[in-house]
Amino acid sequence: MRFPALVSALRSMGPVIIGISLGFTLSLLSVNWTEEACYADQGAPVGRDEQPKGARKPNSISVVHDAEFEADFEPRILPYKQVEPSTAKKVFRAKYISTELGIRERLFVGVLTSKNTINTLGVAVNRTISHHLDSVVFFTGTHNRKPPHGMIVVSHGDERLIWNMFQTMKYIFEHYINEYDWFYFVQDDVYTEADRIKDLVDHLSMNQEVYMGCPEEFIGGEMEGSYCYGGFGYLLSRTLLLRLQPFLENCRNDILSARPDEWLGRCIIDYTANNCVSDFQGLHYHHYQLGKNFDPNKEQSEQFRRALTVHPVSDPEEMYRLHRHFTEIELQKTYDEIAKLQEEIKNVSADAFEGNRSAQWPIGINPPFEPKSRHEVIKWEYFTEEEIYSCIDGSPKCDLHGIDLLDVADVIDVAVEELNKKYQPILHMKKQRLINGYRRFDPTRGMEYTLDLQLEAVSQKGHSHSIAKRVHLVRPLSQVEIIPMPYVTEGTRVHAIIPMTALERDYVEHFLKVFASNAFETSENIILTFLFIYDPVEAQQVNQNDIFANVKTQINLYEHKYPTVKIPWISVKTDTPSQIKFMDIISKKHPVDTLFLLATVNTNINLEFVNRCRMNSINNWQVFFPIHFQEYNPDVAYHSQPRPATVDLLKESGHFDRWSFDEACFYNADYMATRTKMVADVQENEDILETLDIYDIFVKYSGLHVFRAVEPALHQNYRYQNCNPRLSEDIYHRCVQSNLEGVGSPSQLAMLLFEQEQGNST
């Protein structure tokens, strides 16, 4: 029995044993076997050509035998040295991205003028090109006591022409060479078509050495090459000027010339080997020379129409006539391009899925805004030629006046003009009256109008007929202008001033709790100051019964809780609380660079609003008057409903109170300068201090930007204000209107009236 079992086991294991044996056999056949000699006793290394061949080839690591290792081994102890942390190199980061990336402005314009022409031709040049170009600087040799308004003038103090040109180039190298790619120099008796110069440099490579203008041969013809005649201006690249810069002093000493343009041309040719060219990279520097009794409207030559510069201009009137002529040419070219683009849009839209219906009207203007809910629907205003039925004060209708009256008259005239363009010469339209007018402001495209006009249509034969015509017009939004603003930071210390009367004592506990969580606990750079306002009776009893004793106790508790915090207070006595009187006292107690945040004890101040106060208040530039979000009366807004723990910015919970001017952010220097300007009016009428508030005096006397905007981070709880009738009628009216609109929304008030009427009827 054992033998059959053994046979069956071998039968199952047989293939495995055969496979292993075959693998060993094949591996042995693939190895070359040689007899390795032992060289250890002989001490001779194996040569490079006598490298043994065996199953394993020696690696690149030399083998050290034990005996040799023991003989040569000398133990060494390496002392541990702590690695000293290297001083981190301070990385300089530029203030602007353009500086860090090396992005420069495109074109600098230098105008060469003199004391005799700066107030005439110089002013004319400035008025015709300064609003088209980014940087225009006038260079003259004589110091002027008072340069013309709106002009940047650099005076070198010497009327010699060559010296003036040398100093101008030196000034460019010192101040502007790293800020611009192209430098255009022109005399003040030259008219320059600014848009064409800008277009020329936009198509030139800035890394090329370019000396471009009207080429002229040197006087006498002894020197080879050509310079750019200054009468038509010339264009220099930054690359060329950088190459010329090291040799400018040599040019002043070595080159003698009577003309500044010729002197500069000799310098450029001698040290850069660049001649003046009128053509470069397929672009041409067009110019035109004026003759006597020249009339721009009668000149039809192509050379004049394409000119970048025109010379010589004898007087400012001729400069303005040239500017008007070339402006009309560019305007007509723009109209032609618009018409061409509109035709292209029509042709392309014809192949769209919806055909021509896919093209919006007017062509090229953004499509109308599409509301996603009923709350986003833009309302239409109904108007006639004399009245409008949507008034700021909520009245059902009011008279058209000011800009609104001009707007309605202008849009009617444009409508009649466009109808005549369409129907003439078959019919001529005359306006009889405006039947109906509708307008709305679409923020995505502009002001839209729908007019129903009663017109008199006169045929070519003189027959007339009265017809009604509906027209649609759009006044599109013009180009958005980015206003440069001074640089401000969020690290400025803010002094929060909180005036308080006896009637506002109950709000102090909540105010301090909110303020502490936002400022004291976060160590925000804010100083809180209370202004306690006593009337004459309360001031007499302050030693026996201080009405603000409880408030002062709470202040002491917070100072004890936060040892690094000090909350000063100032006490004043008056029977007519006035913002100006309070600020006069506070202003004298603070430096001129203090940033004030004027608020009320009912205001919930948080860090988001404080930072916006810092960013929107700019010394000697802008003051900030935010519009806070005022909560409605809880009994009205949450009638028969529980009041939520937090109030969100919802239409049903509150509104932005545009009648309130309690919060303000401004610098002390701006306030002091504004108060100085109103001294004369105060001397004539001392009551003006009680009839105006801080907002009024900044608007009327400061000349600063008064920034008024809604502030979603600024909340106020509901409260009923006690309006002081002794203040001005305007301030009293604002207070009353704020109370009325702060009760509840129209729908909530209507629901209360409805429930009241239902209850009375039952």
QUIWOMO-V572309 format. One record per pair of residues at least 6 apart in sequence whose ideal C-beta (glycine too) atoms are under 8 Angstrom apart, sorted by the first residue. I is the first residue (numbers start at 1). J is the second residue. If there is no record, write none. Layout:
i->{I & I}
j->{J & J}
//
This chain:
i->{31 & 32 & 32 & 33 & 34 & 34 & 34 & 36 & 36 & 37 & 39 & 39 & 40 & 46 & 51 & 51 & 52 & 93 & 94 & 95 & 97 & 98 & 104 & 104 & 104 & 104 & 104 & 105 & 105 & 105 & 105 & 105 & 106 & 106 & 106 & 106 & 106 & 106 & 106 & 107 & 107 & 107 & 107 & 107 & 107 & 107 & 107 & 107 & 107 & 107 & 108 & 108 & 108 & 108 & 108 & 108 & 108 & 108 & 108 & 109 & 109 & 109 & 109 & 109 & 109 & 109 & 109 & 109 & 109 & 110 & 110 & 110 & 110 & 110 & 110 & 110 & 110 & 110 & 111 & 111 & 111 & 111 & 111 & 111 & 111 & 111 & 111 & 111 & 111 & 112 & 112 & 112 & 112 & 112 & 112 & 112 & 112 & 112 & 112 & 112 & 113 & 113 & 113 & 113 & 113 & 113 & 113 & 113 & 114 & 114 & 114 & 114 & 114 & 115 & 115 & 115 & 115 & 115 & 117 & 117 & 118 & 118 & 118 & 118 & 118 & 118 & 118 & 119 & 120 & 120 & 121 & 121 & 121 & 121 & 121 & 121 & 122 & 122 & 122 & 122 & 123 & 123 & 123 & 124 & 124 & 124 & 124 & 125 & 125 & 125 & 125 & 125 & 125 & 126 & 126 & 126 & 126 & 126 & 127 & 128 & 128 & 128 & 128 & 128 & 128 & 129 & 129 & 129 & 130 & 130 & 130 & 132 & 132 & 132 & 133 & 133 & 133 & 135 & 135 & 136 & 137 & 137 & 137 & 138 & 138 & 138 & 138 & 138 & 138 & 139 & 139 & 139 & 139 & 139 & 139 & 139 & 140 & 140 & 140 & 140 & 140 & 141 & 141 & 141 & 141 & 141 & 141 & 141 & 141 & 142 & 142 & 142 & 143 & 143 & 144 & 144 & 147 & 154 & 154 & 156 & 156 & 156 & 156 & 156 & 158 & 158 & 161 & 161 & 161 & 162 & 162 & 162 & 162 & 162 & 164 & 165 & 165 & 165 & 165 & 166 & 166 & 166 & 166 & 168 & 169 & 169 & 170 & 172 & 172 & 173 & 173 & 173 & 176 & 177 & 177 & 177 & 177 & 180 & 181 & 181 & 181 & 181 & 182 & 182 & 182 & 182 & 182 & 182 & 182 & 183 & 183 & 183 & 183 & 183 & 184 & 184 & 184 & 184 & 184 & 184 & 184 & 185 & 185 & 185 & 185 & 186 & 186 & 186 & 186 & 186 & 187 & 187 & 187 & 187 & 189 & 189 & 189 & 189 & 189 & 190 & 190 & 190 & 190 & 190 & 190 & 190 & 190 & 191 & 191 & 191 & 191 & 191 & 191 & 191 & 191 & 192 & 192 & 192 & 193 & 193 & 193 & 193 & 193 & 195 & 196 & 196 & 197 & 197 & 200 & 200 & 200 & 200 & 201 & 203 & 203 & 204 & 204 & 204 & 204 & 204 & 205 & 206 & 206 & 206 & 207 & 208 & 208 & 208 & 208 & 209 & 209 & 209 & 209 & 209 & 209 & 210 & 210 & 210 & 210 & 210 & 210 & 210 & 210 & 211 & 211 & 211 & 211 & 211 & 211 & 211 & 211 & 211 & 211 & 211 & 211 & 211 & 212 & 212 & 212 & 212 & 212 & 212 & 212 & 212 & 212 & 213 & 213 & 213 & 213 & 213 & 213 & 213 & 213 & 213 & 214 & 214 & 214 & 214 & 214 & 214 & 214 & 214 & 214 & 215 & 215 & 215 & 215 & 215 & 215 & 215 & 215 & 216 & 216 & 216 & 216 & 216 & 217 & 218 & 218 & 218 & 218 & 218 & 218 & 219 & 223 & 223 & 225 & 225 & 225 & 226 & 226 & 226 & 227 & 227 & 227 & 227 & 227 & 227 & 227 & 227 & 227 & 228 & 228 & 228 & 228 & 229 & 230 & 230 & 230 & 231 & 231 & 231 & 232 & 232 & 232 & 232 & 233 & 233 & 233 & 234 & 234 & 235 & 240 & 240 & 240 & 243 & 243 & 244 & 244 & 244 & 244 & 247 & 247 & 247 & 248 & 250 & 251 & 251 & 251 & 251 & 251 & 255 & 255 & 255 & 255 & 257 & 257 & 265 & 268 & 269 & 278 & 278 & 279 & 285 & 286 & 286 & 286 & 286 & 287 & 287 & 287 & 287 & 287 & 288 & 288 & 288 & 288 & 288 & 288 & 288 & 289 & 289 & 289 & 290 & 290 & 290 & 290 & 294 & 296 & 296 & 296 & 296 & 296 & 297 & 304 & 305 & 310 & 313 & 313 & 338 & 341 & 342 & 342 & 345 & 345 & 345 & 346 & 346 & 346 & 349 & 349 & 349 & 349 & 350 & 352 & 360 & 360 & 360 & 361 & 362 & 362 & 365 & 365 & 365 & 365 & 366 & 366 & 367 & 367 & 368 & 368 & 368 & 368 & 369 & 369 & 369 & 369 & 369 & 369 & 371 & 371 & 375 & 378 & 378 & 378 & 379 & 379 & 380 & 380 & 380 & 380 & 381 & 381 & 381 & 381 & 381 & 381 & 382 & 382 & 382 & 382 & 382 & 382 & 383 & 383 & 383 & 383 & 383 & 383 & 383 & 384 & 384 & 384 & 385 & 385 & 385 & 385 & 385 & 385 & 385 & 386 & 386 & 387 & 387 & 387 & 387 & 388 & 388 & 388 & 388 & 388 & 389 & 389 & 391 & 391 & 400 & 407 & 408 & 408 & 411 & 411 & 411 & 411 & 411 & 412 & 412 & 412 & 412 & 414 & 415 & 415 & 415 & 415 & 415 & 416 & 416 & 416 & 416 & 416 & 418 & 418 & 419 & 419 & 419 & 419 & 420 & 420 & 423 & 423 & 425 & 426 & 426 & 427 & 427 & 427 & 428 & 428 & 429 & 429 & 429 & 429 & 429 & 430 & 430 & 430 & 431 & 431 & 431 & 431 & 432 & 432 & 432 & 432 & 432 & 433 & 433 & 434 & 434 & 434 & 434 & 435 & 435 & 435 & 435 & 436 & 436 & 436 & 437 & 437 & 437 & 437 & 438 & 438 & 438 & 439 & 439 & 439 & 439 & 440 & 440 & 441 & 441 & 442 & 445 & 445 & 445 & 446 & 446 & 446 & 446 & 447 & 447 & 448 & 448 & 448 & 449 & 449 & 449 & 449 & 450 & 450 & 450 & 451 & 451 & 451 & 451 & 452 & 452 & 452 & 453 & 453 & 453 & 453 & 454 & 454 & 454 & 455 & 455 & 455 & 455 & 456 & 456 & 456 & 456 & 457 & 457 & 457 & 457 & 458 & 485 & 485 & 485 & 486 & 486 & 486 & 488 & 488 & 488 & 488 & 489 & 490 & 490 & 490 & 491 & 491 & 492 & 492 & 492 & 493 & 493 & 493 & 493 & 493 & 494 & 494 & 494 & 494 & 494 & 494 & 494 & 494 & 494 & 495 & 495 & 495 & 495 & 495 & 495 & 495 & 495 & 496 & 496 & 496 & 496 & 496 & 496 & 496 & 496 & 497 & 497 & 497 & 497 & 497 & 497 & 497 & 497 & 497 & 498 & 498 & 498 & 498 & 498 & 498 & 498 & 498 & 499 & 499 & 499 & 499 & 499 & 499 & 499 & 500 & 500 & 500 & 500 & 500 & 500 & 500 & 500 & 501 & 501 & 502 & 502 & 502 & 502 & 502 & 502 & 503 & 504 & 504 & 504 & 505 & 505 & 505 & 505 & 507 & 507 & 507 & 507 & 508 & 508 & 508 & 509 & 510 & 511 & 511 & 511 & 511 & 512 & 512 & 512 & 514 & 514 & 514 & 515 & 515 & 516 & 516 & 516 & 518 & 518 & 518 & 518 & 518 & 519 & 519 & 519 & 519 & 519 & 520 & 520 & 520 & 521 & 522 & 523 & 524 & 524 & 526 & 526 & 527 & 527 & 528 & 529 & 529 & 529 & 529 & 529 & 530 & 530 & 530 & 530 & 530 & 530 & 531 & 531 & 531 & 531 & 531 & 531 & 532 & 532 & 532 & 532 & 532 & 532 & 533 & 533 & 533 & 533 & 534 & 534 & 534 & 534 & 534 & 534 & 535 & 535 & 535 & 536 & 536 & 538 & 539 & 542 & 546 & 548 & 552 & 555 & 555 & 558 & 558 & 559 & 559 & 559 & 570 & 570 & 570 & 572 & 572 & 572 & 574 & 575 & 576 & 576 & 576 & 576 & 577 & 578 & 578 & 578 & 578 & 579 & 579 & 579 & 580 & 580 & 580 & 580 & 580 & 580 & 581 & 581 & 583 & 583 & 583 & 583 & 584 & 586 & 587 & 587 & 587 & 587 & 590 & 590 & 591 & 592 & 592 & 592 & 592 & 593 & 593 & 593 & 593 & 594 & 594 & 595 & 595 & 595 & 595 & 595 & 595 & 595 & 596 & 596 & 596 & 596 & 596 & 596 & 597 & 597 & 597 & 597 & 597 & 597 & 598 & 598 & 598 & 598 & 598 & 598 & 599 & 599 & 599 & 600 & 600 & 600 & 602 & 602 & 602 & 603 & 603 & 603 & 603 & 603 & 603 & 604 & 604 & 604 & 604 & 605 & 606 & 608 & 609 & 609 & 609 & 609 & 612 & 612 & 612 & 612 & 613 & 613 & 613 & 614 & 616 & 616 & 616 & 616 & 616 & 617 & 617 & 617 & 617 & 617 & 618 & 619 & 619 & 619 & 620 & 620 & 620 & 620 & 621 & 621 & 622 & 622 & 622 & 622 & 623 & 623 & 623 & 623 & 623 & 623 & 623 & 623 & 623 & 623 & 623 & 624 & 624 & 624 & 624 & 624 & 625 & 625 & 625 & 625 & 625 & 625 & 625 & 625 & 626 & 626 & 626 & 626 & 626 & 626 & 626 & 627 & 627 & 627 & 627 & 627 & 627 & 627 & 627 & 628 & 628 & 628 & 628 & 628 & 628 & 628 & 628 & 628 & 629 & 629 & 629 & 629 & 629 & 629 & 629 & 629 & 629 & 629 & 629 & 630 & 630 & 630 & 630 & 630 & 630 & 630 & 630 & 630 & 631 & 631 & 631 & 631 & 631 & 631 & 631 & 631 & 632 & 632 & 632 & 632 & 632 & 632 & 632 & 632 & 632 & 632 & 633 & 633 & 633 & 633 & 634 & 634 & 636 & 636 & 636 & 636 & 636 & 637 & 637 & 637 & 637 & 637 & 637 & 638 & 639 & 639 & 639 & 647 & 647 & 647 & 649 & 651 & 652 & 652 & 654 & 655 & 655 & 655 & 656 & 657 & 657 & 657 & 657 & 659 & 659 & 659 & 659 & 659 & 660 & 660 & 661 & 661 & 661 & 661 & 663 & 663 & 664 & 664 & 666 & 666 & 670 & 670 & 670 & 671 & 673 & 674 & 674 & 674 & 674 & 674 & 675 & 677 & 677 & 678 & 678 & 678 & 678 & 681 & 682 & 682 & 690 & 690 & 690 & 691 & 691 & 691 & 691 & 692 & 692 & 692 & 693 & 695 & 696 & 698 & 698 & 699 & 718 & 720 & 721 & 721 & 721 & 723 & 723 & 723 & 723 & 724 & 724 & 725 & 743 & 744}
j->{55 & 53 & 54 & 55 & 52 & 53 & 54 & 52 & 54 & 52 & 45 & 46 & 65 & 52 & 57 & 58 & 58 & 100 & 100 & 487 & 103 & 104 & 178 & 179 & 180 & 181 & 238 & 134 & 135 & 179 & 180 & 181 & 134 & 180 & 181 & 182 & 198 & 201 & 202 & 133 & 134 & 135 & 180 & 181 & 182 & 183 & 184 & 197 & 198 & 201 & 135 & 137 & 172 & 176 & 179 & 180 & 182 & 183 & 184 & 129 & 133 & 135 & 136 & 137 & 184 & 185 & 186 & 192 & 197 & 137 & 138 & 139 & 168 & 172 & 183 & 184 & 185 & 186 & 122 & 125 & 126 & 136 & 137 & 138 & 139 & 185 & 186 & 187 & 188 & 139 & 140 & 164 & 165 & 168 & 185 & 186 & 187 & 188 & 230 & 260 & 121 & 122 & 125 & 138 & 139 & 140 & 187 & 188 & 140 & 141 & 142 & 159 & 188 & 140 & 141 & 142 & 144 & 159 & 188 & 189 & 138 & 140 & 144 & 147 & 148 & 153 & 188 & 148 & 315 & 316 & 188 & 189 & 313 & 315 & 316 & 319 & 138 & 148 & 151 & 188 & 148 & 151 & 316 & 313 & 316 & 319 & 320 & 186 & 188 & 190 & 191 & 192 & 319 & 136 & 138 & 148 & 150 & 151 & 320 & 191 & 192 & 194 & 319 & 320 & 323 & 136 & 192 & 194 & 136 & 150 & 151 & 194 & 195 & 198 & 194 & 197 & 198 & 176 & 180 & 152 & 152 & 153 & 154 & 147 & 151 & 152 & 153 & 154 & 188 & 153 & 154 & 156 & 164 & 167 & 168 & 171 & 153 & 154 & 155 & 156 & 164 & 155 & 156 & 157 & 158 & 159 & 160 & 163 & 164 & 155 & 157 & 159 & 155 & 157 & 153 & 155 & 153 & 168 & 171 & 163 & 164 & 167 & 168 & 171 & 164 & 167 & 258 & 259 & 260 & 252 & 257 & 258 & 260 & 263 & 260 & 260 & 261 & 263 & 264 & 248 & 251 & 252 & 263 & 185 & 248 & 264 & 248 & 183 & 241 & 241 & 245 & 248 & 183 & 238 & 241 & 242 & 245 & 238 & 201 & 206 & 237 & 238 & 201 & 204 & 206 & 235 & 236 & 237 & 238 & 235 & 236 & 237 & 238 & 241 & 192 & 197 & 201 & 233 & 234 & 235 & 236 & 230 & 233 & 234 & 236 & 192 & 230 & 233 & 234 & 309 & 230 & 231 & 233 & 311 & 231 & 311 & 312 & 313 & 314 & 231 & 232 & 233 & 309 & 310 & 311 & 312 & 313 & 309 & 310 & 311 & 313 & 319 & 322 & 323 & 326 & 233 & 308 & 309 & 307 & 308 & 309 & 326 & 330 & 330 & 286 & 308 & 235 & 308 & 235 & 283 & 285 & 308 & 235 & 281 & 283 & 210 & 237 & 280 & 281 & 283 & 281 & 237 & 238 & 239 & 239 & 237 & 239 & 280 & 281 & 237 & 239 & 240 & 243 & 272 & 274 & 235 & 236 & 237 & 239 & 240 & 274 & 277 & 280 & 228 & 234 & 235 & 236 & 237 & 240 & 265 & 268 & 272 & 274 & 275 & 276 & 277 & 228 & 234 & 235 & 236 & 276 & 277 & 278 & 280 & 285 & 228 & 229 & 232 & 233 & 234 & 235 & 276 & 278 & 285 & 228 & 229 & 231 & 232 & 234 & 276 & 278 & 285 & 287 & 226 & 227 & 228 & 229 & 275 & 276 & 277 & 278 & 226 & 227 & 228 & 229 & 276 & 226 & 225 & 226 & 227 & 262 & 265 & 266 & 262 & 266 & 269 & 265 & 269 & 275 & 265 & 275 & 276 & 261 & 262 & 264 & 265 & 266 & 268 & 269 & 275 & 276 & 234 & 261 & 265 & 276 & 261 & 259 & 260 & 261 & 261 & 311 & 312 & 285 & 287 & 309 & 311 & 287 & 308 & 309 & 261 & 276 & 285 & 268 & 272 & 274 & 271 & 272 & 267 & 268 & 271 & 272 & 267 & 270 & 271 & 267 & 271 & 263 & 266 & 267 & 270 & 271 & 263 & 266 & 267 & 270 & 263 & 266 & 276 & 274 & 275 & 284 & 285 & 285 & 308 & 303 & 306 & 307 & 308 & 307 & 308 & 309 & 310 & 311 & 301 & 303 & 304 & 307 & 309 & 310 & 311 & 310 & 311 & 312 & 310 & 311 & 312 & 313 & 318 & 304 & 321 & 322 & 324 & 325 & 325 & 310 & 329 & 322 & 319 & 322 & 364 & 364 & 363 & 364 & 359 & 363 & 364 & 356 & 359 & 363 & 355 & 356 & 358 & 359 & 356 & 358 & 366 & 367 & 368 & 472 & 474 & 476 & 445 & 446 & 474 & 476 & 444 & 445 & 444 & 445 & 442 & 444 & 445 & 448 & 376 & 378 & 442 & 443 & 444 & 445 & 377 & 378 & 651 & 440 & 441 & 442 & 390 & 440 & 438 & 439 & 440 & 450 & 388 & 389 & 390 & 438 & 439 & 440 & 388 & 389 & 390 & 436 & 437 & 438 & 389 & 390 & 400 & 408 & 437 & 438 & 439 & 434 & 436 & 437 & 400 & 408 & 409 & 412 & 433 & 434 & 437 & 399 & 400 & 397 & 398 & 399 & 400 & 397 & 398 & 399 & 400 & 404 & 396 & 397 & 397 & 398 & 408 & 447 & 434 & 437 & 439 & 449 & 451 & 473 & 475 & 431 & 434 & 451 & 453 & 473 & 449 & 451 & 453 & 471 & 473 & 429 & 430 & 431 & 453 & 455 & 471 & 473 & 429 & 455 & 469 & 471 & 428 & 429 & 429 & 457 & 460 & 459 & 460 & 457 & 458 & 459 & 457 & 458 & 455 & 456 & 457 & 458 & 469 & 455 & 456 & 458 & 453 & 454 & 455 & 456 & 453 & 454 & 455 & 456 & 466 & 453 & 454 & 451 & 452 & 453 & 454 & 452 & 453 & 454 & 468 & 450 & 451 & 452 & 449 & 450 & 451 & 452 & 449 & 450 & 451 & 447 & 448 & 449 & 450 & 447 & 448 & 447 & 448 & 448 & 474 & 476 & 477 & 474 & 475 & 476 & 477 & 474 & 475 & 472 & 473 & 474 & 472 & 473 & 474 & 475 & 470 & 471 & 472 & 470 & 471 & 472 & 473 & 468 & 469 & 470 & 468 & 469 & 470 & 471 & 466 & 467 & 468 & 466 & 467 & 468 & 469 & 464 & 465 & 466 & 467 & 464 & 465 & 466 & 467 & 464 & 618 & 621 & 622 & 618 & 619 & 621 & 614 & 615 & 617 & 618 & 614 & 611 & 614 & 615 & 525 & 614 & 525 & 595 & 614 & 525 & 526 & 527 & 594 & 595 & 525 & 526 & 527 & 595 & 596 & 597 & 610 & 613 & 614 & 526 & 527 & 529 & 590 & 594 & 595 & 596 & 597 & 515 & 526 & 527 & 528 & 529 & 597 & 599 & 605 & 529 & 531 & 582 & 583 & 586 & 596 & 597 & 598 & 599 & 511 & 528 & 529 & 530 & 531 & 599 & 600 & 601 & 531 & 533 & 577 & 579 & 582 & 598 & 600 & 508 & 530 & 531 & 532 & 533 & 548 & 551 & 601 & 533 & 577 & 533 & 534 & 535 & 538 & 547 & 548 & 722 & 600 & 601 & 602 & 547 & 548 & 550 & 551 & 601 & 602 & 717 & 719 & 551 & 554 & 601 & 554 & 717 & 601 & 602 & 603 & 604 & 554 & 555 & 558 & 604 & 605 & 606 & 528 & 605 & 558 & 561 & 562 & 524 & 605 & 606 & 607 & 610 & 526 & 528 & 605 & 607 & 610 & 558 & 562 & 565 & 562 & 607 & 564 & 607 & 610 & 597 & 610 & 566 & 568 & 567 & 567 & 568 & 569 & 570 & 586 & 551 & 555 & 567 & 568 & 569 & 570 & 569 & 570 & 572 & 582 & 585 & 586 & 548 & 551 & 569 & 570 & 571 & 572 & 572 & 574 & 577 & 582 & 542 & 547 & 571 & 572 & 573 & 574 & 573 & 574 & 575 & 573 & 575 & 547 & 573 & 571 & 552 & 571 & 569 & 567 & 569 & 565 & 567 & 565 & 566 & 567 & 585 & 586 & 589 & 581 & 582 & 585 & 581 & 726 & 690 & 724 & 726 & 727 & 724 & 689 & 690 & 693 & 727 & 598 & 693 & 694 & 675 & 689 & 692 & 693 & 694 & 697 & 689 & 690 & 596 & 598 & 671 & 694 & 675 & 596 & 668 & 671 & 672 & 675 & 596 & 668 & 668 & 667 & 668 & 669 & 672 & 619 & 667 & 668 & 669 & 667 & 668 & 613 & 614 & 617 & 665 & 666 & 667 & 668 & 664 & 665 & 666 & 667 & 668 & 671 & 605 & 610 & 613 & 663 & 664 & 665 & 662 & 663 & 664 & 665 & 666 & 694 & 605 & 662 & 663 & 662 & 663 & 716 & 716 & 717 & 719 & 628 & 662 & 663 & 714 & 715 & 716 & 714 & 715 & 716 & 717 & 714 & 713 & 713 & 626 & 711 & 713 & 714 & 624 & 626 & 711 & 713 & 624 & 626 & 665 & 665 & 622 & 624 & 665 & 707 & 709 & 623 & 624 & 665 & 666 & 667 & 705 & 667 & 669 & 670 & 667 & 669 & 670 & 704 & 704 & 705 & 704 & 705 & 706 & 707 & 664 & 665 & 666 & 667 & 670 & 698 & 702 & 704 & 705 & 706 & 707 & 664 & 665 & 666 & 707 & 709 & 661 & 663 & 664 & 665 & 695 & 706 & 707 & 708 & 663 & 665 & 708 & 709 & 710 & 711 & 714 & 656 & 657 & 658 & 660 & 708 & 709 & 710 & 711 & 656 & 657 & 660 & 662 & 663 & 711 & 714 & 715 & 716 & 649 & 654 & 655 & 656 & 657 & 710 & 711 & 712 & 714 & 715 & 716 & 654 & 655 & 656 & 657 & 660 & 716 & 718 & 738 & 742 & 637 & 647 & 653 & 654 & 715 & 716 & 717 & 718 & 652 & 653 & 654 & 655 & 718 & 742 & 743 & 744 & 745 & 748 & 718 & 742 & 743 & 744 & 643 & 718 & 743 & 744 & 748 & 749 & 752 & 652 & 653 & 654 & 744 & 745 & 748 & 644 & 748 & 751 & 752 & 653 & 654 & 715 & 712 & 745 & 745 & 748 & 718 & 741 & 742 & 745 & 710 & 716 & 738 & 741 & 742 & 734 & 735 & 737 & 738 & 741 & 734 & 738 & 693 & 694 & 695 & 734 & 711 & 714 & 694 & 695 & 694 & 698 & 698 & 702 & 704 & 694 & 702 & 697 & 698 & 701 & 702 & 704 & 697 & 701 & 702 & 688 & 697 & 700 & 701 & 688 & 688 & 689 & 726 & 727 & 728 & 727 & 728 & 730 & 731 & 700 & 728 & 731 & 731 & 706 & 730 & 704 & 706 & 706 & 742 & 739 & 735 & 738 & 739 & 732 & 735 & 736 & 739 & 732 & 735 & 732 & 749 & 752}
//
